[in-house]
Amino acid sequence: MDRSTILILGAGGIGCKWATKAHSRCPDGSADLLLIDVDKKSFSNANAAHCLQLSLGDEDKGTATLRRMAKHRLKDGIGDFQSLFNDSELVIILSGLGGGTGSGISSELATIAKNSGSVVITIVGLPFAEQPFRSTIAMDVLPEIDNASDMCIKLSMERLAWQARDRKSDWESGSEWIEELVEGLVTTLANVGKINLDLMDLKSIVGKPGNATLVVGTGYTDEPEKVARVAQQSPLYDINVEGAKGCLIQVEGGPDMTLSHLNLVSDSFLSVLDSDCQVILGARASEEMHGKLRLVAVLSGL
């Protein structure tokens, strides 16, 4: 895929944080970045981003936190960025649900992307259990987002926070897991691998009946099977990857990655899937991954 055919889109405060961090990890020129929020502070750390502020000014910041108002404001301004959607073949939308902006505009953005002919992947964070009001809002909008997306990846904020503690990182920034997830997907489709995967491979997998999701696991070359276990324990919300009917899998490593590493990682991960699972395998090596391994897998038919 060429430059500008992948669009990373942050919706709302949390979504903008995730999108900015994820885009910073992707290879230069591999994806465009669009940030949409009420608060212009969400754009402060994104020098290379296209930005859409939904409010008319700082004094108007509070009103747009209402879902309907956020959606209305989106329709007023999104036309200026239509060319980004038209040029994209894959749109990755990141959003935290339960508030006003992300909950109000995520399904609308997914619909715009789908109508532009893109494959649409949404990554949404679901509120903590101690936030019943926010959880109600999230569950209310989730079916619309699901229906408008080719694949909707649901993340548990609680599991994300647990993983952040383990990694000594910031859960609001995605505990580094979301960065790895998006970077892995972008590099998987950037045609820079030893065994390349492309958008048609992705479409053939996500097009299978049932739910679809994406997982990532990282580790070291001396523990290849552990990489597969880490991927299977990703901070997803109430999902079991066992029995998947389709799997697009890419293994990334450094120049020291061998065919044995590739086989051990992929075989360990695939062992829990359906015996008739359609598997598409890719591999990529890069200098920055020396001594490390990363598995990125798109799963469908769940």
Secondary structure per residue as TSV (DSSP state, phi and psi in degrees):
chain	resnum	aa	ss	phi	psi
A	1	M	-	360.0	141.9
A	2	D	-	-88.7	171.5
A	3	R	T	-55.2	144.2
A	4	S	T	75.3	2.6
A	5	T	S	-91.0	-6.3
A	6	I	E	-119.2	129.2
A	7	L	E	-120.5	122.2
A	8	I	E	-98.9	126.2
A	9	L	E	-127.9	123.0
A	10	G	E	-101.5	128.7
A	11	A	E	-118.1	117.6
A	12	G	H	83.7	174.9
A	13	G	H	-59.7	-54.0
A	14	I	H	-64.4	-43.4
A	15	G	H	-60.4	-39.3
A	16	C	H	-66.4	-39.0
A	17	K	H	-61.1	-48.2
A	18	W	H	-62.2	-45.4
A	19	A	H	-65.7	-41.6
A	20	T	H	-62.9	-46.3
A	21	K	H	-65.3	-41.7
A	22	A	H	-65.4	-44.4
A	23	H	H	-62.4	-35.1
A	24	S	H	-66.6	-20.1
A	25	R	H	-90.8	-14.3
A	26	C	S	-80.5	152.5
A	27	P	-	-56.5	144.0
A	28	D	T	-54.3	131.7
A	29	G	T	78.1	4.9
A	30	S	S	-85.4	-17.6
A	31	A	-	-157.2	151.0
A	32	D	E	-91.4	160.5
A	33	L	E	-128.7	127.4
A	34	L	E	-126.1	126.1
A	35	L	E	-116.1	133.9
A	36	I	E	-133.0	121.6
A	37	D	E	-160.7	169.7
A	38	V	S	-79.3	-41.6
A	39	D	S	-91.1	119.4
A	40	K	G	-67.1	-13.4
A	41	K	G	-63.1	-23.1
A	42	S	G	-65.9	-15.9
A	43	F	G	-100.6	-1.5
A	44	S	T	-66.8	-28.7
A	45	N	T	-104.0	15.8
A	46	A	-	-121.1	86.5
A	47	N	T	-70.1	-28.5
A	48	A	T	-99.6	15.3
A	49	A	-	-94.9	149.7
A	50	H	E	-85.4	133.7
A	51	C	E	-128.0	138.6
A	52	L	E	-128.0	112.0
A	53	Q	E	-92.7	123.8
A	54	L	-	-77.1	-26.6
A	55	S	S	-84.3	162.8
A	56	L	S	-84.3	-15.1
A	57	G	S	175.6	172.8
A	58	D	G	-60.5	-33.6
A	59	E	G	-69.6	-15.5
A	60	D	G	-100.9	7.9
A	61	K	T	-60.0	-37.3
A	62	G	T	-70.6	-37.0
A	63	T	G	-66.0	-32.4
A	64	A	G	-78.0	-2.0
A	65	T	G	-73.3	-14.4
A	66	L	S	-71.2	137.2
A	67	R	H	-58.1	-47.7
A	68	R	H	-65.4	-37.8
A	69	M	H	-66.2	-40.1
A	70	A	H	-62.2	-43.0
A	71	K	H	-64.9	-39.9
A	72	H	H	-63.3	-45.4
A	73	R	H	-65.1	-34.2
A	74	L	H	-60.8	-45.4
A	75	K	H	-62.2	-30.1
A	76	D	H	-69.8	-30.8
A	77	G	H	-116.1	-14.7
A	78	I	G	-70.9	-21.2
A	79	G	G	-58.7	-28.8
A	80	D	G	-67.6	-15.5
A	81	F	G	-114.7	12.5
A	82	Q	H	-59.5	-32.1
A	83	S	H	-62.6	-30.7
A	84	L	H	-63.3	-42.0
A	85	F	H	-69.0	-41.2
A	86	N	H	-63.6	-32.7
A	87	D	T	-84.4	-8.0
A	88	S	-	-97.8	140.9
A	89	E	S	-100.3	-23.5
A	90	L	E	-134.7	127.4
A	91	V	E	-119.7	124.4
A	92	I	E	-110.0	114.8
A	93	I	E	-106.1	126.6
A	94	L	E	-115.5	133.2
A	95	S	E	-158.3	144.0
A	96	G	E	-98.4	129.0
A	97	L	-	-96.3	157.6
A	98	G	S	114.7	-16.5
A	99	G	S	-101.9	-151.5
A	100	G	S	-97.7	-50.3
A	101	T	H	-71.7	-57.2
A	102	G	H	-58.8	-42.9
A	103	S	H	-67.2	-32.3
A	104	G	H	-80.3	-28.9
A	105	I	H	-115.0	-11.1
A	106	S	H	-63.3	-45.2
A	107	S	H	-67.5	-34.9
A	108	E	H	-65.3	-42.2
A	109	L	H	-65.2	-40.7
A	110	A	H	-63.2	-39.2
A	111	T	H	-65.6	-42.9
A	112	I	H	-60.5	-45.0
A	113	A	H	-64.1	-42.6
A	114	K	H	-65.2	-41.6
A	115	N	H	-68.2	-18.7
A	116	S	T	-87.4	0.2
A	117	G	T	92.3	10.7
A	118	S	-	-87.5	154.5
A	119	V	E	-77.7	131.7
A	120	V	E	-117.0	121.4
A	121	I	E	-117.7	122.2
A	122	T	E	-108.5	139.4
A	123	I	E	-121.1	110.6
A	124	V	E	-120.8	139.5
A	125	G	E	-97.0	132.1
A	126	L	E	-100.7	141.4
A	127	P	-	-62.3	164.2
A	128	F	-	-64.5	153.3
A	129	A	T	-61.4	-27.6
A	130	E	T	-78.9	7.1
A	131	Q	-	-118.3	70.6
A	132	P	H	-61.6	-36.6
A	133	F	H	-66.7	-45.8
A	134	R	H	-64.4	-37.4
A	135	S	H	-63.7	-37.7
A	136	T	H	-63.4	-43.6
A	137	I	H	-61.3	-44.8
A	138	A	H	-61.3	-46.0
A	139	M	H	-67.0	-26.3
A	140	D	H	-71.3	-39.1
A	141	V	H	-93.1	-15.1
A	142	L	H	-60.4	-41.8
A	143	P	H	-59.2	-38.2
A	144	E	H	-65.2	-41.1
A	145	I	H	-66.3	-43.1
A	146	D	H	-56.5	-48.6
A	147	N	H	-66.8	-30.7
A	148	A	H	-85.9	-8.5
A	149	S	-	-108.7	150.3
A	150	D	S	-74.2	-31.5
A	151	M	E	-149.8	127.9
A	152	C	E	-116.8	114.0
A	153	I	E	-95.7	118.3
A	154	K	E	-101.7	124.7
A	155	L	E	-110.3	138.0
A	156	S	E	-85.6	119.8
A	157	M	H	-60.2	-33.6
A	158	E	H	-65.4	-45.9
A	159	R	H	-66.6	-34.3
A	160	L	H	-63.7	-41.1
A	161	A	H	-67.1	-38.8
A	162	W	H	-61.2	-44.8
A	163	Q	H	-66.7	-34.5
A	164	A	H	-63.0	-38.9
A	165	R	H	-63.2	-42.8
A	166	D	H	-62.6	-36.7
A	167	R	H	-92.7	-2.5
A	168	K	T	55.2	46.8
A	169	S	-	-126.8	-179.6
A	170	D	-	-93.2	118.9
A	171	W	G	-67.0	-32.0
A	172	E	G	-65.7	-25.3
A	173	S	G	-89.4	5.7
A	174	G	T	95.7	11.2
A	175	S	T	52.9	26.3
A	176	E	T	71.7	-15.9
A	177	W	H	-67.3	-42.3
A	178	I	H	-67.6	-37.9
A	179	E	H	-57.9	-46.0
A	180	E	H	-65.1	-38.0
A	181	L	H	-60.9	-51.6
A	182	V	H	-70.4	-44.1
A	183	E	H	-58.0	-43.3
A	184	G	H	-62.7	-41.3
A	185	L	H	-67.2	-44.0
A	186	V	H	-63.7	-47.3
A	187	T	H	-68.8	-28.6
A	188	T	H	-61.3	-37.9
A	189	L	T	-99.3	5.9
A	190	A	T	-89.6	7.0
A	191	N	T	54.3	47.8
A	192	V	-	-124.2	22.5
A	193	G	S	-105.3	173.4
A	194	K	S	-73.4	-38.5
A	195	I	B	-123.8	102.1
A	196	N	-	-81.2	142.9
A	197	L	-	-113.1	153.2
A	198	D	-	-138.0	-175.8
A	199	L	H	-64.4	-32.5
A	200	M	H	-65.7	-37.1
A	201	D	H	-61.5	-44.5
A	202	L	H	-61.6	-44.7
A	203	K	H	-62.3	-38.0
A	204	S	H	-66.4	-27.8
A	205	I	H	-84.5	-50.4
A	206	V	H	-70.5	-14.7
A	207	G	T	-79.1	-4.2
A	208	K	S	-73.8	148.8
A	209	P	S	-60.7	148.2
A	210	G	S	101.4	-175.6
A	211	N	-	-79.8	158.1
A	212	A	E	-135.7	152.0
A	213	T	E	-153.2	177.1
A	214	L	E	-136.3	135.5
A	215	V	E	-130.4	158.7
A	216	V	E	-142.9	144.9
A	217	G	E	-141.4	139.3
A	218	T	E	-125.9	154.1
A	219	G	E	-175.7	-154.6
A	220	Y	E	-120.4	157.7
A	221	T	T	-64.0	-21.6
A	222	D	T	-84.0	-4.0
A	223	E	-	-135.5	62.4
A	224	P	H	-62.8	-36.3
A	225	E	H	-68.2	-28.3
A	226	K	H	-66.1	-31.7
A	227	V	H	-59.7	-42.6
A	228	A	H	-65.0	-40.1
A	229	R	H	-65.4	-39.9
A	230	V	H	-61.2	-42.0
A	231	A	H	-62.5	-40.3
A	232	Q	H	-69.9	-17.3
A	233	Q	T	-106.0	23.1
A	234	S	-	-57.7	153.4
A	235	P	S	-77.2	56.7
A	236	L	B	-86.7	165.6
A	237	Y	S	-100.1	109.6
A	238	D	S	51.4	56.2
A	239	I	-	-139.9	144.2
A	240	N	-	-124.6	121.8
A	241	V	-	-80.8	-9.6
A	242	E	T	-64.2	138.8
A	243	G	T	85.9	9.4
A	244	A	-	-59.5	143.8
A	245	K	S	-95.7	-15.3
A	246	G	E	-141.3	143.5
A	247	C	E	-149.9	120.0
A	248	L	E	-102.7	118.4
A	249	I	E	-127.2	132.7
A	250	Q	E	-125.0	134.9
A	251	V	E	-111.7	125.8
A	252	E	E	-112.9	144.0
A	253	G	E	-157.7	-174.5
A	254	G	-	-91.8	-172.7
A	255	P	T	-60.7	-18.6
A	256	D	T	-86.1	-1.7
A	257	M	-	-70.4	130.7
A	258	T	-	-109.2	171.3
A	259	L	H	-61.7	-32.5
A	260	S	H	-63.4	-43.2
A	261	H	H	-59.5	-45.7
A	262	L	H	-59.4	-45.4
A	263	N	H	-67.8	-42.3
A	264	L	H	-64.5	-43.5
A	265	V	H	-66.4	-50.4
A	266	S	H	-68.3	-42.7
A	267	D	H	-64.2	-39.9
A	268	S	H	-64.4	-40.4
A	269	F	H	-72.2	-42.4
A	270	L	H	-73.3	-15.2
A	271	S	T	-63.0	-23.4
A	272	V	T	-95.1	-4.0
A	273	L	S	-85.9	172.2
A	274	D	-	-58.4	141.6
A	275	S	T	-63.1	-24.4
A	276	D	T	-102.0	18.9
A	277	C	-	-61.7	132.3
A	278	Q	E	-76.0	122.1
A	279	V	E	-118.2	129.7
A	280	I	E	-119.1	120.5
A	281	L	E	-111.4	136.5
A	282	G	E	-131.9	161.1
A	283	A	E	-144.7	146.7
A	284	R	E	-145.7	139.8
A	285	A	E	-123.7	141.1
A	286	S	-	-149.2	153.1
A	287	E	G	-60.3	-38.6
A	288	E	G	-69.4	-12.8
A	289	M	G	-97.1	14.9
A	290	H	T	-56.9	126.6
A	291	G	T	81.3	-1.7
A	292	K	E	-121.3	161.6
A	293	L	E	-134.7	146.2
A	294	R	E	-138.8	134.2
A	295	L	E	-112.5	128.0
A	296	V	E	-120.8	126.3
A	297	A	E	-136.3	129.5
A	298	V	E	-98.2	125.0
A	299	L	E	-119.0	141.0
A	300	S	E	-140.7	173.6
A	301	G	-	72.6	28.5
A	302	L	-	-85.3	360.0
